[in-house]
Amino acid sequence: MQFNQEEKILIIGQHLTSRTESIRDYLLPRAKQLFVIALGGAFIEDRQNYLFCYEGGRLKKQILFRHPLLKNIIRRELIIALTFYFYVYDILRVMIECRSRFALCIGISHFSGIISLLLKKTFICRKNIYYAIDYYAPVEKGNIFESFVLRISNFIDKLSVFHSDEVWDISCRVAEGRAEFGSIEKESYGYKNKIAPLGFSKNFFRSKNISQIDKYAIVFVGVIVKGQGLELLLETLPEIIEIMPGIKIKVIGDGPFLHEFRHMVAAGGMERFFVFFGFIEKEEELLEAVSSCALGISVWDRRINSLNFYYGDPGKTKLYTVCGLPVVVSRDTFYSQVIIRHKAGVAIGYDKDELLGALRTVLSDAGAYAVYKSNAMMVAKDHCDSEKILSEVLKQA
């Protein structure tokens, strides 16, 4: 996909997830006018939608669309769709505000991808790119609502794949998921398909000296839903405390499982070992909190998680390495292969004994930990630099 520096470009994606920001940062010095519709996460309690208008690389206008009535919707699954209604409503307001056509629209994830396609079909943008950052496969323990959402998501993915001008997949495994569960063979769209792994802008990269970190702090960053490792950490915590009495688990994020999980922690009498930060909106504050820890946790229970971690390129795993942290990661993830190869962490199954062994391997010996930490930063520079990644997939004229 080529574009002219004099043309207007639109990005639509979730706010503060790194995908939207890394593409924005790459395009800022390369586009005369850049518009970003930044949508608040569906599972973030205090969600807000924004329009950012840039010209010549500088922010010229910022508009906030606030919806107070949605504040507590994250705990009401059956009406979560209202969030997407307000997404559409705010996007329409943006189109009225902009009063112009775009040369290119990049839609990040399913919802934004189909919106970019609709803008193309209505001639508001000339070309569109659908950036698929997940693929959702059936799960063993999914309920009716989850099955319905999965079907809708994969139907949207199918439409976007066949009708978009370009399709970016966050990993080569997305095509595997489409072929297995959606009956979409890559040969039918391969001519317009590119692999665009998750990357971070240079300002995200940092690494503290070992003397500056809490050497027994484990951090979790992300949307708080079931099956992403927090339950496994809590279940294993008594054994972890025996070998590391100073252990501290720092949880950064919000989501529908947070309230229930905090009750589980309290019921087990483990409150003193947990610190709950909530959703951290300020980038510097987030990076400071993560880089001050010793290790990141990035594991999934594939029985109740829809395997998007397998097909995608989970952001938390790369964020940890970008912040100089070794990672305990699910061995099924694509990035785990890099982690293992370069000894930047330990890959495990969703298992108490494996988790305990991984923590002992990385944290118990100071010399070994120093090697893991150094390797994590090296891996990040080689595999997480958005400038390098996007230069390959988004060529400009």
Phi and psi in degrees as a GROMACS rama.xvg file:
@    title "Ramachandran Plot"
@    xaxis  label "Phi"
@    yaxis  label "Psi"
@TYPE xy
-110.182  150.81  GLN-2
-142.914  158.054  PHE-3
-97.8117  138.659  ASN-4
-60.8695  -19.8308  GLN-5
-86.5765  -4.90789  GLU-6
-92.3146  158.303  GLU-7
-88.1211  135.941  LYS-8
-123.283  140.501  ILE-9
-120.041  133.627  LEU-10
-116.453  134.218  ILE-11
-124.49  123.793  ILE-12
-171.845  173.207  GLY-13
-72.1917  146.015  GLN-14
-76.7727  135.652  HIS-15
58.9722  47.8019  LEU-16
-119.309  1.56941  THR-17
82.0115  -33.5984  SER-18
-63.6196  -50.899  ARG-19
-63.279  -45.28  THR-20
-68.2697  -36.0352  GLU-21
-68.9501  -38.8285  SER-22
-68.409  -41.6061  ILE-23
-57.1015  -49.5631  ARG-24
-64.0951  -33.9152  ASP-25
-67.7296  -41.0933  TYR-26
-81.6874  -23.0544  LEU-27
-50.5492  -49.6494  LEU-28
-80.2339  -0.998867  PRO-29
-114.108  -6.4929  ARG-30
-126.294  134.109  ALA-31
-65.9483  -43.0249  LYS-32
-129.749  125.589  GLN-33
-129.951  129.526  LEU-34
-117.595  135.33  PHE-35
-126.279  119.232  VAL-36
-95.9076  107.301  ILE-37
-102.834  112.368  ALA-38
-95.3705  136.314  LEU-39
-68.322  141.936  GLY-40
-59.5665  140.286  GLY-41
-61.7925  -25.805  ALA-42
-105.036  13.276  PHE-43
-96.775  127.14  ILE-44
-61.6232  -47.1217  GLU-45
-99.2894  61.4188  ASP-46
-74.9776  143.86  ARG-47
-142.242  142.779  GLN-48
-105.569  144.938  ASN-49
-130.973  155.272  TYR-50
-119.438  125.691  LEU-51
-114.937  128.623  PHE-52
-115.558  123.068  CYS-53
-116.748  144.748  TYR-54
-140.378  127.493  GLU-55
59.4833  31.1658  GLY-56
83.5165  -0.219046  GLY-57
-114.79  143.707  ARG-58
-72.4862  119.966  LEU-59
-103.698  -29.268  LYS-60
-151.709  141.763  LYS-61
-136.957  126.673  GLN-62
-122.458  131.48  ILE-63
-104.407  130.173  LEU-64
-111.209  106.604  PHE-65
-104.921  139.769  ARG-66
-130.654  84.9384  HIS-67
-57.8618  -30.4998  PRO-68
-65.3704  -18.196  LEU-69
-88.6867  1.23207  LEU-70
-52.2546  -43.855  LYS-71
-106.689  16.3721  ASN-72
-69.7889  -17.6425  ILE-73
-64.2727  -16.4064  ILE-74
-99.7036  10.9206  ARG-75
-126.549  84.0088  ARG-76
-51.9845  -44.7429  GLU-77
-69.1578  -16.4918  LEU-78
-114.951  17.2407  ILE-79
-61.7482  -23.9798  ILE-80
-60.1663  -23.6223  ALA-81
-59.4547  -31.2791  LEU-82
-56.8366  -42.9734  THR-83
-72.7633  -28.1644  PHE-84
-60.5376  -45.078  TYR-85
-70.8131  -29.7521  PHE-86
-57.311  -51.4445  TYR-87
-61.2944  -44.4146  VAL-88
-57.682  -45.6751  TYR-89
-70.7818  -35.0595  ASP-90
-64.4385  -40.2255  ILE-91
-61.751  -39.7898  LEU-92
-63.4695  -37.3127  ARG-93
-65.0812  -43.7392  VAL-94
-60.486  -38.302  MET-95
-68.2553  -39.7084  ILE-96
-65.4318  -41.7548  GLU-97
-74.2834  -39.0095  CYS-98
51.7714  43.0772  ARG-99
-155.254  166.862  SER-100
-101.369  157.203  ARG-101
-117.108  146.342  PHE-102
-73.5409  -33.3189  ALA-103
-148.037  138.333  LEU-104
-126.713  127.99  CYS-105
-107.099  116.633  ILE-106
-104.207  118.648  GLY-107
-99.0795  115.03  ILE-108
85.063  177.235  SER-109
-57.5644  -56.8961  HIS-110
-61.1747  -50.8341  PHE-111
-65.6479  -31.4158  SER-112
-64.3192  -44.5647  GLY-113
-70.1962  -31.6831  ILE-114
-65.2691  -41.8368  ILE-115
-61.8164  -36.3013  SER-116
-67.334  -41.6545  LEU-117
-63.5356  -37.8284  LEU-118
-65.8255  -34.8658  LEU-119
-67.9159  -44.5835  LYS-120
-67.1523  -24.2817  LYS-121
-98.7799  11.351  THR-122
66.5034  20.1039  PHE-123
-80.2311  -29.8835  ILE-124
-127.109  149.726  CYS-125
-79.9601  -41.366  ARG-126
-135.591  154.168  LYS-127
-134.879  153.31  ASN-128
-121.36  127.356  ILE-129
-99.0405  116.255  TYR-130
-102.37  102.35  TYR-131
-85.1536  109.83  ALA-132
-101.984  -1.06089  ILE-133
-150.645  158.118  ASP-134
-137.721  131.028  TYR-135
-104.322  119.123  TYR-136
-105.72  162.075  ALA-137
-59.0236  150.173  PRO-138
-121.126  158.192  VAL-139
-67.231  -38.1858  GLU-140
-116.707  32.806  LYS-141
-78.8328  146.783  GLY-142
-92.4715  -178.941  ASN-143
-62.1941  -41.511  ILE-144
-62.9516  -45.1943  PHE-145
-63.2649  -38.306  GLU-146
-64.843  -39.4533  SER-147
-64.4136  -46.237  PHE-148
-61.3643  -40.2847  VAL-149
-61.401  -44.9192  LEU-150
-63.3629  -43.5307  ARG-151
-63.1509  -45.1308  ILE-152
-59.5619  -44.599  SER-153
-74.506  -27.5075  ASN-154
-67.6275  -42.3856  PHE-155
-62.738  -42.2828  ILE-156
-58.0799  -43.5081  ASP-157
-62.5241  -46.5511  LYS-158
-59.0901  -46.1293  LEU-159
-66.5405  -38.4634  SER-160
-62.6476  -45.3693  VAL-161
-77.5172  -26.272  PHE-162
-112.832  -7.00488  HIS-163
-80.6712  157.129  SER-164
-72.5911  -36.4981  ASP-165
-139.082  148.972  GLU-166
-123.331  117.993  VAL-167
-100.943  130.225  TRP-168
-109.706  137.491  ASP-169
-72.311  -18.6465  ILE-170
-152.63  162.163  SER-171
-68.7724  -14.5602  CYS-172
-75.6102  -19.5028  ARG-173
-57.5693  -42.3298  VAL-174
-62.4302  -34.2424  ALA-175
-62.5607  -43.9254  GLU-176
-63.0291  -43.4721  GLY-177
-61.3615  -41.7243  ARG-178
-67.7208  -40.5405  ALA-179
-76.6466  -41.4915  GLU-180
-110.85  -16.7534  PHE-181
-115.946  0.396707  GLY-182
54.2589  39.2186  SER-183
-115.623  106.014  ILE-184
-80.2243  143.393  GLU-185
-63.1614  -26.4124  LYS-186
-59.0905  -24.8897  GLU-187
-78.2066  -15.7788  SER-188
-139.991  4.741  TYR-189
-58.6696  -28.3305  GLY-190
-65.5719  -19.1083  TYR-191
-119.99  16.2301  LYS-192
-102.487  136.735  ASN-193
-134.735  151.637  LYS-194
-96.5834  122.87  ILE-195
-127.894  83.6148  ALA-196
-59.7745  157.881  PRO-197
-63.1602  134.384  LEU-198
-133.757  165.901  GLY-199
-124.808  145.72  PHE-200
-68.4958  159.74  SER-201
-56.1648  -33.6853  LYS-202
-69.4326  -9.79043  ASN-203
-82.3149  -24.3356  PHE-204
-74.0991  128.941  PHE-205
-164.95  156.25  ARG-206
-153.796  123.78  SER-207
-86.784  153.713  LYS-208
-66.1152  155.591  ASN-209
-58.7855  -32.8411  ILE-210
-68.7876  -14.8932  SER-211
-98.4273  -0.992256  GLN-212
-112.077  163.787  ILE-213
-85.7859  105.181  ASP-214
-69.6448  -7.98031  LYS-215
-118.77  21.8126  TYR-216
-96.2181  124.059  ALA-217
-104.953  132.4  ILE-218
-115.967  141.669  VAL-219
-120.788  128.582  PHE-220
-124.376  132.489  VAL-221
149.156  -175.511  GLY-222
-72.9385  131.212  VAL-223
-85.9704  96.124  ILE-224
-128.732  167.434  VAL-225
-66.6335  149.94  LYS-226
81.22  20.0651  GLY-227
-114.157  22.9205  GLN-228
104.509  -18.8913  GLY-229
-67.1572  -42.0484  LEU-230
-62.6222  -39.4857  GLU-231
-65.4106  -40.7469  LEU-232
-60.8752  -45.3454  LEU-233
-64.2617  -41.0718  LEU-234
-65.1861  -34.0367  GLU-235
-89.3647  -10.3791  THR-236
-55.882  -42.3542  LEU-237
-55.7362  -40.9046  PRO-238
-71.0654  -36.3444  GLU-239
-63.4201  -41.3686  ILE-240
-62.3483  -33.5649  ILE-241
-61.4992  -36.3916  GLU-242
-98.5796  -20.9323  ILE-243
-138.3  79.148  MET-244
-60.3347  -23.4224  PRO-245
-89.0459  12.7301  GLY-246
-59.9948  141.947  ILE-247
-139.015  130.581  LYS-248
-109.713  117.908  ILE-249
-104.231  120.544  LYS-250
-109.757  117.25  VAL-251
-116.214  116.656  ILE-252
143.332  175.25  GLY-253
-136.901  164.288  ASP-254
162.225  174.547  GLY-255
-67.2873  -19.3159  PRO-256
-95.2307  -6.59047  PHE-257
-60.5537  -47.9893  LEU-258
-59.5037  -46.8839  HIS-259
-64.8185  -40.3709  GLU-260
-66.0984  -39.3751  PHE-261
-62.7496  -34.6797  ARG-262
-66.0357  -38.7245  HIS-263
-63.0834  -41.5633  MET-264
-62.6745  -45.6761  VAL-265
-65.1041  -40.883  ALA-266
-63.8252  -30.5086  ALA-267
-87.704  0.371904  GLY-268
66.4507  32.7147  GLY-269
-110.455  15.6222  MET-270
-56.854  -35.2886  GLU-271
-68.2986  -14.2312  ARG-272
-96.655  -1.26745  PHE-273
-120.179  144.131  PHE-274
-127.498  121.514  VAL-275
-105.064  114.781  PHE-276
-89.1346  -22.1728  PHE-277
75.1148  -166.878  GLY-278
-79.7566  123.187  PHE-279
-100.093  112.157  ILE-280
-81.8416  -35.6952  GLU-281
-76.2472  123.903  LYS-282
-57.7327  -48.3223  GLU-283
-62.7942  -38.5827  GLU-284
-64.945  -41.0855  GLU-285
-63.1306  -49.1688  LEU-286
-65.0575  -35.5198  LEU-287
-64.4387  -44.2552  GLU-288
-63.8281  -42.4472  ALA-289
-71.3635  -48.1659  VAL-290
-67.5939  -14.8972  SER-291
-83.3916  -6.20817  SER-292
-92.457  173.409  CYS-293
-99.3629  -28.8602  ALA-294
-156.239  146.185  LEU-295
-106.681  144.472  GLY-296
-108.894  129.005  ILE-297
-146.702  67.6125  SER-298
-124.906  154.492  VAL-299
-134.079  146.927  TRP-300
-95.9019  104.765  ASP-301
-69.9608  -10.6007  ARG-302
-72.2122  -29.7122  ARG-303
-122.169  -0.53665  ILE-304
-108.702  137.12  ASN-305
-77.4207  31.756  SER-306
62.4246  12.352  LEU-307
-63.4933  -26.6455  ASN-308
-66.0502  -31.0758  PHE-309
-73.5223  -45.4171  TYR-310
-82.5491  -28.1302  TYR-311
-91.1978  -153.714  GLY-312
-140.301  77.8155  ASP-313
-52.2344  129.04  PRO-314
-65.3292  -36.4267  GLY-315
-62.3779  -37.368  LYS-316
-60.9337  -45.4691  THR-317
-73.479  -34.5476  LYS-318
-59.0807  -41.1819  LEU-319
-59.5683  -48.0632  TYR-320
-67.4744  -35.2829  THR-321
-60.7901  -31.4741  VAL-322
-91.0537  10.5703  CYS-323
80.0477  22.2017  GLY-324
-104.12  134.384  LEU-325
-63.769  159.28  PRO-326
-128.831  139.189  VAL-327
-99.1974  114.445  VAL-328
-129.461  149.551  VAL-329
-62.3612  131.714  SER-330
-67.8558  -16.2485  ARG-331
-76.6446  -14.9016  ASP-332
-74.8038  150.476  THR-333
-64.3248  -42.1816  PHE-334
-67.7744  -19.8148  TYR-335
-61.9857  -28.7006  SER-336
-61.9661  -39.1471  GLN-337
-69.4793  -42.5475  VAL-338
-57.8937  -46.4477  ILE-339
-66.0734  -46.9023  ILE-340
-59.6384  -36.5267  ARG-341
-103.89  7.98462  HIS-342
52.0817  52.1102  LYS-343
-104.349  12.6283  ALA-344
163.344  -164.543  GLY-345
-131.067  135.067  VAL-346
-100.088  135.597  ALA-347
-137.759  170.223  ILE-348
-90.0551  177.601  GLY-349
-83.3864  81.2641  TYR-350
-149.336  135.144  ASP-351
-58.9668  -48.504  LYS-352
-64.0862  -39.7252  ASP-353
-67.5669  -39.2753  GLU-354
-63.4533  -46.2222  LEU-355
-61.3404  -42.577  LEU-356
-63.6465  -38.8568  GLY-357
-65.8092  -44.0201  ALA-358
-64.0115  -40.134  LEU-359
-63.9297  -41.1826  ARG-360
-62.6804  -44.1344  THR-361
-83.5146  -39.5051  VAL-362
-100.869  -18.7362  LEU-363
-77.3429  -25.4095  SER-364
-117.722  122.33  ASP-365
-61.8743  -40.1048  ALA-366
-65.8604  -43.7285  GLY-367
-64.7998  -40.5334  ALA-368
-62.0073  -40.707  TYR-369
-59.6304  -36.9304  ALA-370
-69.0197  -45.8393  VAL-371
-59.1714  -42.9187  TYR-372
-66.6079  -43.6029  LYS-373
-62.45  -42.1468  SER-374
-66.4304  -33.7765  ASN-375
-61.1383  -43.7011  ALA-376
-68.6329  -36.9896  MET-377
-63.6473  -43.2449  MET-378
-62.0241  -41.8368  VAL-379
-60.152  -44.4243  ALA-380
-63.1901  -34.0803  LYS-381
-83.2578  -28.3502  ASP-382
-123.785  -4.9476  HIS-383
-124.024  10.6729  CYS-384
-83.0179  108.552  ASP-385
-64.5475  -30.3297  SER-386
-61.3962  -45.0768  GLU-387
-67.0682  -44.0237  LYS-388
-65.6861  -49.7117  ILE-389
-72.5897  -27.0699  LEU-390
-61.5439  -29.0982  SER-391
-78.4395  -34.5878  GLU-392
-99.9018  -18.7387  VAL-393
-125.339  87.073  LEU-394
-82.7144  139.506  LYS-395
-109.774  153.594  GLN-396
